[in-house]
Amino acid sequence: MIFLAGRDRYTQRTLLRDVHDRLTRQAGCEDVRYHPSRRRPRYVIADVDPTPFLSDSYDAATARLEVRFWYPAGVDHEYYRINWVEPERNLMLGFHQDADHPDLGPCHIQLNYEDTPVDRHSASFLDAHPLAVLNDRLQQLPTALGSIRWQDGQPSLPTWLG
């Protein structure tokens, strides 16, 4: 058996290139780029015009998508964070599949406001190719964003069913 050094980084780089290409074709996504650089990608970031992206009028003028996939050692599936960020409202809604909150299971949806988590709920574990996961989460995003409730200037996320 032959082990190729750095295979995980190659796999991650290839996947992030595919994510970049996918978001480049997504309506409303503009200025799709790698972070911190094309040579050492860790995230794919896209500036978003919410109206064509969500196929509806939306309260924010601009937003940003931040997508990261990675393969931790000793885990039989990929980890990811797919975050919708609204800088003007200091709001973030993200699907996270990682080990950060084991009480919620392998995947959760998280709402942050003013850089502080305000709600987290368990989300379905999607056992699929990462690009299929990305597509599913992007399709769920309008429903998730529409379920945010504001009361006294504070957002909350009711129990997530996805």
MDTraj code that builds the backbone (N, CA, C; nanometers):
import mdtraj as md
import numpy as np

residues = "MET ILE PHE LEU ALA GLY ARG ASP ARG TYR THR GLN ARG THR LEU LEU ARG ASP VAL HIS ASP ARG LEU THR ARG GLN ALA GLY CYS GLU ASP VAL ARG TYR HIS PRO SER ARG ARG ARG PRO ARG TYR VAL ILE ALA ASP VAL ASP PRO THR PRO PHE LEU SER ASP SER TYR ASP ALA ALA THR ALA ARG LEU GLU VAL ARG PHE TRP TYR PRO ALA GLY VAL ASP HIS GLU TYR TYR ARG ILE ASN TRP VAL GLU PRO GLU ARG ASN LEU MET LEU GLY PHE HIS GLN ASP ALA ASP HIS PRO ASP LEU GLY PRO CYS HIS ILE GLN LEU ASN TYR GLU ASP THR PRO VAL ASP ARG HIS SER ALA SER PHE LEU ASP ALA HIS PRO LEU ALA VAL LEU ASN ASP ARG LEU GLN GLN LEU PRO THR ALA LEU GLY SER ILE ARG TRP GLN ASP GLY GLN PRO SER LEU PRO THR TRP LEU GLY".split()
xyz = np.array([
    [0.0843, -0.1166, 0.0000],
    [0.0000, 0.0000, 0.0000],
    [0.0897, 0.1239, 0.0000],
    [0.0547, 0.2235, -0.0820],
    [0.1334, 0.3460, -0.0929],
    [0.0487, 0.4614, -0.0406],
    [0.1076, 0.5420, 0.0485],
    [0.0407, 0.6605, 0.0994],
    [0.1025, 0.7832, 0.0346],
    [0.0199, 0.8712, -0.0152],
    [0.0688, 0.9930, -0.0786],
    [0.0662, 1.1063, 0.0224],
    [0.1816, 1.1603, 0.0516],
    [0.1898, 1.2712, 0.1475],
    [0.1099, 1.3900, 0.0955],
    [0.0368, 1.4543, 0.1849],
    [-0.0382, 1.5733, 0.1467],
    [-0.1650, 1.5441, 0.0699],
    [-0.2089, 1.4204, 0.0628],
    [-0.3286, 1.3868, -0.0142],
    [-0.4505, 1.4640, 0.0336],
    [-0.4609, 1.4832, 0.1667],
    [-0.5774, 1.5543, 0.2193],
    [-0.5798, 1.6994, 0.1702],
    [-0.4637, 1.7623, 0.1632],
    [-0.4602, 1.9001, 0.1127],
    [-0.4948, 1.9043, -0.0354],
    [-0.4472, 1.8060, -0.1103],
    [-0.4822, 1.7997, -0.2531],
    [-0.6321, 1.7829, -0.2690],
    [-0.6907, 1.6923, -0.1923],
    [-0.8349, 1.6688, -0.2001],
    [-0.9112, 1.7947, -0.1619],
    [-0.8690, 1.8605, -0.0560],
    [-0.9349, 1.9832, -0.0138],
    [-0.9218, 2.0919, -0.1211],
    [-0.8038, 2.1072, -0.1781],
    [-0.7821, 2.2076, -0.2820],
    [-0.8702, 2.1793, -0.4041],
    [-0.8762, 2.0534, -0.4441],
    [-0.9594, 2.0171, -0.5587],
    [-1.1067, 2.0463, -0.5308],
    [-1.1515, 2.0098, -0.4112],
    [-1.2907, 2.0354, -0.3744],
    [-1.3191, 2.1853, -0.3719],
    [-1.2306, 2.2639, -0.3140],
    [-1.2533, 2.4079, -0.3090],
    [-1.2528, 2.4701, -0.4485],
    [-1.1741, 2.4147, -0.5393],
    [-1.1787, 2.4621, -0.6780],
    [-1.3168, 2.4349, -0.7378],
    [-1.3714, 2.3159, -0.7106],
    [-1.5056, 2.2830, -0.7596],
    [-1.6124, 2.3720, -0.6956],
    [-1.5969, 2.4029, -0.5662],
    [-1.6894, 2.4946, -0.4986],
    [-1.6806, 2.6329, -0.5629],
    [-1.5594, 2.6789, -0.5889],
    [-1.5381, 2.8080, -0.6557],
    [-1.6102, 2.8105, -0.7904],
    [-1.5910, 2.7056, -0.8693],
    [-1.6554, 2.6986, -1.0008],
    [-1.8076, 2.6968, -0.9878],
    [-1.8584, 2.6252, -0.8882],
    [-2.0035, 2.6158, -0.8667],
    [-2.0618, 2.7523, -0.8299],
    [-1.9964, 2.8237, -0.7390],
    [-2.0479, 2.9540, -0.6972],
    [-2.0343, 3.0587, -0.8074],
    [-1.9354, 3.0436, -0.8934],
    [-1.9198, 3.1348, -1.0065],
    [-2.0425, 3.1301, -1.0975],
    [-2.1067, 3.0141, -1.1054],
    [-2.2254, 2.9973, -1.1896],
    [-2.3568, 3.0259, -1.1156],
    [-2.3508, 3.0535, -0.9865],
    [-2.4708, 3.0759, -0.9055],
    [-2.5226, 3.2179, -0.9246],
    [-2.6527, 3.2317, -0.9537],
    [-2.7126, 3.3641, -0.9681],
    [-2.6925, 3.4445, -0.8406],
    [-2.6489, 3.5680, -0.8565],
    [-2.6296, 3.6576, -0.7435],
    [-2.4909, 3.6551, -0.6840],
    [-2.4113, 3.5529, -0.7142],
    [-2.2748, 3.5459, -0.6602],
    [-2.1802, 3.6261, -0.7483],
    [-2.1062, 3.7125, -0.6844],
    [-2.0116, 3.7993, -0.7538],
    [-1.8779, 3.7924, -0.6815],
    [-1.7726, 3.8223, -0.7499],
    [-1.6385, 3.8266, -0.6918],
    [-1.6122, 3.7020, -0.6068],
    [-1.6199, 3.5870, -0.6705],
    [-1.5911, 3.4596, -0.6027],
    [-1.4397, 3.4451, -0.5943],
    [-1.3908, 3.4175, -0.4726],
    [-1.2461, 3.4159, -0.4517],
    [-1.2076, 3.3151, -0.3438],
    [-1.0798, 3.2849, -0.3420],
    [-1.0236, 3.1959, -0.2402],
    [-0.9691, 3.2792, -0.1243],
    [-0.9725, 3.2194, -0.0060],
    [-0.9119, 3.2842, 0.1098],
    [-0.8269, 3.1825, 0.1834],
    [-0.7065, 3.2088, 0.2196],
    [-0.6377, 3.3370, 0.2072],
    [-0.5819, 3.3632, 0.0679],
    [-0.5603, 3.2587, -0.0132],
    [-0.5091, 3.2807, -0.1480],
    [-0.5434, 3.1608, -0.2352],
    [-0.5274, 3.1784, -0.3653],
    [-0.5514, 3.0687, -0.4587],
    [-0.4514, 2.9549, -0.4368],
    [-0.3302, 2.9894, -0.3978],
    [-0.2266, 2.8870, -0.3755],
    [-0.2500, 2.8072, -0.2481],
    [-0.3086, 2.8721, -0.1464],
    [-0.3328, 2.8050, -0.0183],
    [-0.4782, 2.8244, 0.0241],
    [-0.5721, 2.7727, -0.0530],
    [-0.7127, 2.7987, -0.0214],
    [-0.7593, 2.7246, 0.1041],
    [-0.8341, 2.7930, 0.1858],
    [-0.8994, 2.7318, 0.3019],
    [-1.0505, 2.7526, 0.2941],
    [-1.0901, 2.8638, 0.2336],
    [-1.2305, 2.9001, 0.2151],
    [-1.2518, 2.9436, 0.0716],
    [-1.3771, 2.9404, 0.0299],
    [-1.4198, 3.0102, -0.0903],
    [-1.5205, 3.1136, -0.0421],
    [-1.5013, 3.2365, -0.0841],
    [-1.5865, 3.3473, -0.0423],
    [-1.6473, 3.4101, -0.1666],
    [-1.7761, 3.4436, -0.1575],
    [-1.8442, 3.5102, -0.2681],
    [-1.9270, 3.6254, -0.2131],
    [-1.9155, 3.7418, -0.2743],
    [-2.0062, 3.8517, -0.2436],
    [-2.1384, 3.8175, -0.3121],
    [-2.2491, 3.8489, -0.2438],
    [-2.3797, 3.8056, -0.2932],
    [-2.4750, 3.9237, -0.3033],
    [-2.5433, 3.9306, -0.4156],
    [-2.6585, 4.0194, -0.4292],
    [-2.7787, 3.9338, -0.3882],
    [-2.8390, 3.9596, -0.2717],
    [-2.9422, 3.8700, -0.2184],
    [-3.0643, 3.8511, -0.3068],
    [-3.1059, 3.9532, -0.3832],
    [-3.2289, 3.9393, -0.4610],
    [-3.2201, 3.8281, -0.5655],
    [-3.1219, 3.8267, -0.6560],
    [-3.1173, 3.7137, -0.7506],
    [-3.0786, 3.5818, -0.6837],
    [-2.9990, 3.5886, -0.5768],
    [-2.9565, 3.4655, -0.5099],
    [-3.0743, 3.3955, -0.4435],
    [-3.1596, 3.4730, -0.3772],
    [-3.2721, 3.4142, -0.3037],
    [-3.4001, 3.4090, -0.3861],
    [-3.3990, 3.4648, -0.5074],
    [-3.5169, 3.4679, -0.5949],
    [-3.6346, 3.5361, -0.5266],
    [-3.6065, 3.6388, -0.4502],
    [-3.7106, 3.7111, -0.3779],
    [-3.6478, 3.8405, -0.3278],
    [-3.7328, 3.9339, -0.2872],
    [-3.6755, 4.0538, -0.2255],
    [-3.6317, 4.0154, -0.0849],
    [-3.5236, 4.0737, -0.0415],
    [-3.4675, 4.0402, 0.0894],
    [-3.4209, 4.1683, 0.1550],
    [-3.4229, 4.1719, 0.2852],
    [-3.3955, 4.2924, 0.3626],
    [-3.2530, 4.3458, 0.3522],
    [-3.1577, 4.2632, 0.3224],
    [-3.0181, 4.3064, 0.3158],
    [-2.9806, 4.3451, 0.1728],
    [-2.9019, 4.4507, 0.1613],
    [-2.8572, 4.4937, 0.0285],
    [-2.7444, 4.4064, -0.0237],
    [-2.6576, 4.3616, 0.0670],
    [-2.5449, 4.2768, 0.0282],
    [-2.5263, 4.1677, 0.1336],
    [-2.4598, 4.0644, 0.0914],
    [-2.4271, 3.9537, 0.1820],
    [-2.3012, 3.8872, 0.1285],
    [-2.2584, 3.7869, 0.2015],
    [-2.1390, 3.7137, 0.1613],
    [-2.1593, 3.5671, 0.1963],
    [-2.1147, 3.4791, 0.1086],
    [-2.1109, 3.3358, 0.1364],
    [-1.9675, 3.2981, 0.1674],
    [-1.9502, 3.2208, 0.2733],
    [-1.8186, 3.1682, 0.3081],
    [-1.8329, 3.0171, 0.3180],
    [-1.7587, 2.9451, 0.2355],
    [-1.7705, 2.7991, 0.2292],
    [-1.6346, 2.7372, 0.2576],
    [-1.6350, 2.6444, 0.3505],
    [-1.5126, 2.5721, 0.3839],
    [-1.5453, 2.4245, 0.4007],
    [-1.4663, 2.3398, 0.3399],
    [-1.4704, 2.1947, 0.3598],
    [-1.3324, 2.1509, 0.4041],
    [-1.3265, 2.0560, 0.4969],
    [-1.1977, 2.0001, 0.5357],
    [-1.2174, 1.8572, 0.5843],
    [-1.1070, 1.7843, 0.5871],
    [-1.1078, 1.6419, 0.6192],
    [-1.0221, 1.6158, 0.7428],
    [-1.0813, 1.6156, 0.8611],
    [-1.0007, 1.5900, 0.9813],
    [-0.9591, 1.4435, 0.9904],
    [-0.8444, 1.4212, 1.0511],
    [-0.7961, 1.2840, 1.0690],
    [-0.8883, 1.2090, 1.1648],
    [-0.9103, 1.0832, 1.1357],
    [-0.9879, 0.9980, 1.2239],
    [-1.1382, 1.0124, 1.2116],
    [-1.1851, 1.0871, 1.1137],
    [-1.3286, 1.1047, 1.0921],
    [-1.3603, 1.0523, 0.9526],
    [-1.4712, 0.9784, 0.9392],
    [-1.5021, 0.9153, 0.8112],
    [-1.5889, 1.0008, 0.7187],
    [-1.6023, 1.1294, 0.7474],
    [-1.6766, 1.2201, 0.6595],
    [-1.6105, 1.3578, 0.6661],
    [-1.6453, 1.4417, 0.5690],
    [-1.5867, 1.5745, 0.5655],
    [-1.6580, 1.6650, 0.6664],
    [-1.5872, 1.7660, 0.7095],
    [-1.6450, 1.8735, 0.7893],
    [-1.6680, 1.9915, 0.6952],
    [-1.7635, 2.0744, 0.7301],
    [-1.7856, 2.1939, 0.6487],
    [-1.8507, 2.3034, 0.7313],
    [-1.8372, 2.4225, 0.6782],
    [-1.9100, 2.5398, 0.7251],
    [-1.9560, 2.6144, 0.6016],
    [-2.0852, 2.6343, 0.5931],
    [-2.1443, 2.7101, 0.4839],
    [-2.2176, 2.8259, 0.5506],
    [-2.1576, 2.9435, 0.5455],
    [-2.2075, 3.0592, 0.6195],
    [-2.2599, 3.1684, 0.5276],
    [-2.3774, 3.2202, 0.5619],
    [-2.4347, 3.3397, 0.5016],
    [-2.4036, 3.4535, 0.5982],
    [-2.3330, 3.5551, 0.5519],
    [-2.2899, 3.6644, 0.6378],
    [-2.3469, 3.7954, 0.5840],
    [-2.4085, 3.8713, 0.6740],
    [-2.4579, 4.0048, 0.6407],
    [-2.3797, 4.1056, 0.7243],
    [-2.2743, 4.1637, 0.6677],
    [-2.1887, 4.2551, 0.7457],
    [-2.2635, 4.3770, 0.8006],
    [-2.3577, 4.4316, 0.7249],
    [-2.4275, 4.5527, 0.7708],
    [-2.5077, 4.5277, 0.8980],
    [-2.5653, 4.4088, 0.9107],
    [-2.6429, 4.3754, 1.0320],
    [-2.5603, 4.2947, 1.1321],
    [-2.4354, 4.2640, 1.0956],
    [-2.3492, 4.1811, 1.1796],
    [-2.4207, 4.0503, 1.2141],
    [-2.4720, 3.9842, 1.1109],
    [-2.5510, 3.8623, 1.1234],
    [-2.4849, 3.7511, 1.0443],
    [-2.4848, 3.6309, 1.1000],
    [-2.4326, 3.5138, 1.0292],
    [-2.5262, 3.3973, 1.0557],
    [-2.5634, 3.3284, 0.9486],
    [-2.6408, 3.2052, 0.9584],
    [-2.5616, 3.0986, 0.8854],
    [-2.5310, 2.9886, 0.9544],
    [-2.4464, 2.8891, 0.8917],
    [-2.4861, 2.7467, 0.9222],
    [-2.4607, 2.6606, 0.8244],
    [-2.4707, 2.5162, 0.8432],
    [-2.3305, 2.4670, 0.8743],
    [-2.3139, 2.4001, 0.9867],
    [-2.1824, 2.3549, 1.0313],
    [-2.1860, 2.2049, 1.0577],
    [-2.0993, 2.1337, 0.9910],
    [-2.0805, 1.9908, 1.0190],
    [-1.9391, 1.9766, 1.0724],
    [-1.9295, 1.9662, 1.2045],
    [-1.7999, 1.9587, 1.2706],
    [-1.8195, 1.8985, 1.4095],
    [-1.7171, 1.9027, 1.4900],
    [-1.7239, 1.8426, 1.6232],
    [-1.7427, 1.9477, 1.7323],
    [-1.7818, 2.0680, 1.6961],
    [-1.7906, 2.1767, 1.7932],
    [-1.9023, 2.1610, 1.8965],
    [-2.0128, 2.1027, 1.8582],
    [-2.1276, 2.0918, 1.9494],
    [-2.1843, 1.9503, 1.9438],
    [-2.1166, 1.8535, 2.0060],
    [-2.1590, 1.7134, 1.9968],
    [-2.2994, 1.6884, 2.0511],
    [-2.3469, 1.7737, 2.1411],
    [-2.4826, 1.7579, 2.1937],
    [-2.5884, 1.7775, 2.0853],
    [-2.5537, 1.8444, 1.9752],
    [-2.6470, 1.8668, 1.8649],
    [-2.6315, 1.7642, 1.7528],
    [-2.5388, 1.6721, 1.7677],
    [-2.5127, 1.5743, 1.6635],
    [-2.4025, 1.6230, 1.5713],
    [-2.3823, 1.5540, 1.4603],
    [-2.2705, 1.5889, 1.3725],
    [-2.2908, 1.7174, 1.2921],
    [-2.4146, 1.7665, 1.2846],
    [-2.4417, 1.8842, 1.2026],
    [-2.5410, 1.9751, 1.2746],
    [-2.5199, 2.1053, 1.2617],
    [-2.6126, 2.1999, 1.3226],
    [-2.6221, 2.3267, 1.2375],
    [-2.7275, 2.4012, 1.2626],
    [-2.7439, 2.5332, 1.2028],
    [-2.7224, 2.6335, 1.3159],
    [-2.6511, 2.7404, 1.2849],
    [-2.6139, 2.8358, 1.3888],
    [-2.6433, 2.9775, 1.3422],
    [-2.6981, 3.0571, 1.4321],
    [-2.7249, 3.1981, 1.4064],
    [-2.6389, 3.2811, 1.5011],
    [-2.5579, 3.3692, 1.4440],
    [-2.4771, 3.4626, 1.5226],
    [-2.5270, 3.6033, 1.4959],
    [-2.5255, 3.6844, 1.6010],
    [-2.5601, 3.8255, 1.5884],
    [-2.4584, 3.9046, 1.6690],
    [-2.4031, 4.0067, 1.6083],
    [-2.2987, 4.0871, 1.6704],
    [-2.1864, 3.9986, 1.7236],
    [-2.1444, 3.9054, 1.6383],
    [-2.0317, 3.8154, 1.6649],
    [-2.0533, 3.7195, 1.7823],
    [-2.1790, 3.7011, 1.8234],
    [-2.2102, 3.6113, 1.9343],
    [-2.3152, 3.5104, 1.8893],
    [-2.2948, 3.3808, 1.9142],
    [-2.3990, 3.2827, 1.8831],
    [-2.5252, 3.3098, 1.9651],
    [-2.6393, 3.3172, 1.8960],
    [-2.7661, 3.3387, 1.9663],
    [-2.8578, 3.2175, 1.9585],
    [-2.8386, 3.1317, 1.8603],
    [-2.9208, 3.0113, 1.8466],
    [-2.8440, 2.9038, 1.7724],
    [-2.8659, 2.7802, 1.8136],
    [-2.8129, 2.6625, 1.7434],
    [-2.9177, 2.5532, 1.7514],
    [-2.9332, 2.4819, 1.6414],
    [-3.0250, 2.3682, 1.6381],
    [-2.9614, 2.2557, 1.5580],
    [-2.9945, 2.1359, 1.5917],
    [-2.9482, 2.0201, 1.5166],
    [-2.9990, 2.0295, 1.3731],
    [-2.9182, 1.9877, 1.2791],
    [-2.9574, 1.9829, 1.1378],
    [-2.9290, 1.8427, 1.0862],
    [-2.9964, 1.8058, 0.9808],
    [-2.9791, 1.6712, 0.9265],
    [-2.8366, 1.6507, 0.8756],
    [-2.7848, 1.5325, 0.9010],
    [-2.6544, 1.4920, 0.8494],
    [-2.6757, 1.4469, 0.7060],
    [-2.6057, 1.5071, 0.6132],
    [-2.6201, 1.4720, 0.4717],
    [-2.5022, 1.3841, 0.4319],
    [-2.5280, 1.2583, 0.4113],
    [-2.4238, 1.1635, 0.3727],
    [-2.4185, 1.1594, 0.2206],
    [-2.3499, 1.2582, 0.1628],
    [-2.3450, 1.2725, 0.0172],
    [-2.2128, 1.3377, -0.0212],
    [-2.1872, 1.3430, -0.1501],
    [-2.0693, 1.4114, -0.2012],
    [-2.0739, 1.5577, -0.1563],
    [-1.9613, 1.6175, -0.1217],
    [-1.9616, 1.7558, -0.0735],
    [-2.0307, 1.8559, -0.1661],
    [-2.0201, 1.8392, -0.2969],
    [-2.0891, 1.9334, -0.3858],
    [-2.2404, 1.9151, -0.3797],
    [-2.2859, 1.7920, -0.3581],
    [-2.4296, 1.7679, -0.3387],
    [-2.4749, 1.8297, -0.2066],
    [-2.3910, 1.8197, -0.1042],
    [-2.4212, 1.8829, 0.0245],
    [-2.4322, 2.0337, 0.0056],
    [-2.3374, 2.0928, -0.0652],
    [-2.3405, 2.2369, -0.0909],
    [-2.4700, 2.2752, -0.1618],
    [-2.5072, 2.2013, -0.2649],
    [-2.6313, 2.2305, -0.3367],
    [-2.7523, 2.2221, -0.2452],
    [-2.7599, 2.1173, -0.1630],
    [-2.8730, 2.1014, -0.0707],
    [-2.8786, 2.2169, 0.0287],
    [-2.7648, 2.2530, 0.0860],
    [-2.7628, 2.3618, 0.1848],
    [-2.7966, 2.4962, 0.1211],
    [-2.7509, 2.5203, -0.0020],
    [-2.7869, 2.6444, -0.0700],
    [-2.9367, 2.6498, -0.0982],
    [-2.9977, 2.5340, -0.1262],
    [-3.1430, 2.5296, -0.1464],
    [-3.2181, 2.5523, -0.0154],
    [-3.1609, 2.5103, 0.0968],
    [-3.2254, 2.5295, 0.2266],
    [-3.2066, 2.6709, 0.2808],
    [-3.1097, 2.7409, 0.2308],
    [-3.0758, 2.8726, 0.2839],
    [-3.1930, 2.9714, 0.2801],
    [-3.2685, 2.9851, 0.1710],
    [-3.3802, 3.0804, 0.1731],
    [-3.4825, 3.0496, 0.2833],
    [-3.5137, 2.9223, 0.3051],
    [-3.6073, 2.8854, 0.4114],
    [-3.5494, 2.9188, 0.5480],
    [-3.4215, 2.8874, 0.5669],
    [-3.3567, 2.9161, 0.6946],
    [-3.3540, 3.0666, 0.7212],
    [-3.3187, 3.1458, 0.6208],
    [-3.3161, 3.2909, 0.6384],
    [-3.4562, 3.3456, 0.6649],
    [-3.5550, 3.2884, 0.5980],
    [-3.6932, 3.3311, 0.6179],
    [-3.7484, 3.2950, 0.7548],
    [-3.6848, 3.2011, 0.8226],
    [-3.7340, 3.1606, 0.9540],
    [-3.6735, 3.2422, 1.0683],
    [-3.5790, 3.3315, 1.0372],
    [-3.5229, 3.4185, 1.1409],
    [-3.6325, 3.5143, 1.1871],
    [-3.6489, 3.5250, 1.3173],
    [-3.7475, 3.6151, 1.3772],
    [-3.6744, 3.7239, 1.4548],
    [-3.7236, 3.8450, 1.4416],
    [-3.6650, 3.9600, 1.5115],
    [-3.7633, 4.0076, 1.6163],
    [-3.7152, 4.0237, 1.7386],
    [-3.7963, 4.0784, 1.8465],
    [-3.7090, 4.1714, 1.9295],
    [-3.7538, 4.2935, 1.9443],
    [-3.6793, 4.3946, 2.0195],
    [-3.5358, 4.4088, 1.9678],
    [-3.5209, 4.4028, 1.8359],
    [-3.3906, 4.4215, 1.7735],
    [-3.2969, 4.3031, 1.7836],
    [-3.3450, 4.1886, 1.8320],
    [-3.2627, 4.0690, 1.8467],
    [-3.3182, 3.9561, 1.7592],
    [-3.2312, 3.8897, 1.6819],
    [-3.2782, 3.7783, 1.5995],
    [-3.2817, 3.6480, 1.6789],
    [-3.3674, 3.5592, 1.6334],
    [-3.3694, 3.4225, 1.6876],
    [-3.4075, 3.3292, 1.5738],
    [-3.3796, 3.2040, 1.5945],
    [-3.4085, 3.1010, 1.4950],
    [-3.4961, 2.9968, 1.5625],
    [-3.6218, 2.9834, 1.5191],
    [-3.7058, 2.8793, 1.5804],
    [-3.6469, 2.7416, 1.5521],
    [-3.6966, 2.6425, 1.6168],
    [-3.6467, 2.5067, 1.5974],
    [-3.6375, 2.4754, 1.4496],
    [-3.5199, 2.4323, 1.4103],
    [-3.4926, 2.4024, 1.2692],
    [-3.5362, 2.2595, 1.2395],
    [-3.6070, 2.2412, 1.1296],
    [-3.6563, 2.1089, 1.0923],
    [-3.5771, 2.0443, 0.9808],
    [-3.4749, 2.1134, 0.9293],
    [-3.4009, 2.0624, 0.8148],
    [-3.2838, 1.9777, 0.8489],
])
top = md.Topology()
chain = top.add_chain()
for i, resn in enumerate(residues, 1):
    res = top.add_residue(resn, chain, resSeq=i)
    for name in ("N", "CA", "C"):
        top.add_atom(name, md.element.get_by_symbol(name[0]), res)
traj = md.Trajectory(xyz[None], top)
